[in-house]
Amino acid sequence: KEWVMLDIYLIGMAVAAIAIVERSVHRLDAAEAEATSPICRGPVEFRSRVARILHPPSTKRKPLMAKVVVVYHSGYGHTARVAAKVAEGAGAELLAIDAEGNLPEGGWEALSAADAIIFGAPTYMGSYSWQFKKFADASSKVWFTRGWQDKVFGGFTNSASLNGDKAVTLIGLQTLASQHGGIWVSLGLLPANTKAAARTDVNNLGGSVGLLVQSPSDAGVDEIPQGDLDTAVAYGARVAKVADRLKA
């Protein structure tokens, strides 16, 4: 009986081994057939295709690798809330420019270590606040050494009016990024501009260069239109995705 059981065991192992070999041969045959197709070019591509067939890539998305920093100035708290929403979408670190136009300790080092930098500022009198301007001018030290060269950049601005010349501020942020040799990320969303559109819609202000937000002059920090806040989250995610792809 013991010999009979051993024979059955060995036969089972042999059958399993044959099945494994047959599967491997089938994969190799498929790889060879693909490699001999007219679009295959040489032994290097052949080996590459064999590797892809025998070891197909995982469909799971890798976690974000890029480090994103949102650096912003906020005069009354509205822009700070928008910055938090952008950071939420990007999984980013927040870096606030204070009332004197200065960064906190370690701020410049954080920006240096970032793969992506998102600028944020309110629009005052047709341009960004003087505090942000002070930060921008101070970044000339980095400019001389090309310290932010080829980083990914984005930007957003907020004002009380629907228009308020926010585009001027946004283009100023884009220009600052370009001065540093950066790669600018646009908003990437169609505008909600039909008769049925509402302030709860994403990109209701119709931005394209970057994120536009309106905070009515008599509105509290918690009264920013939901559509603008949702657009902020989406924009942060877009900047992070672009930075992640470039870093991979």
Salt bridges, closest charged atoms under 4 A:
GLU34 OE2 - ARG49 NH1 3.65
GLU45 OE2 - ARG49 NH2 2.66
GLU88 OE1 - LYS85 NZ 3.57
GLU93 OE1 - LYS67 NZ 3.01
ASP115 OD1 - LYS247 NZ 3.58
ASP137 OD1 - LYS133 NZ 3.11
ASP228 OD2 - ARG199 NH2 2.65
ASP244 OD2 - ARG61 NH2 3.12
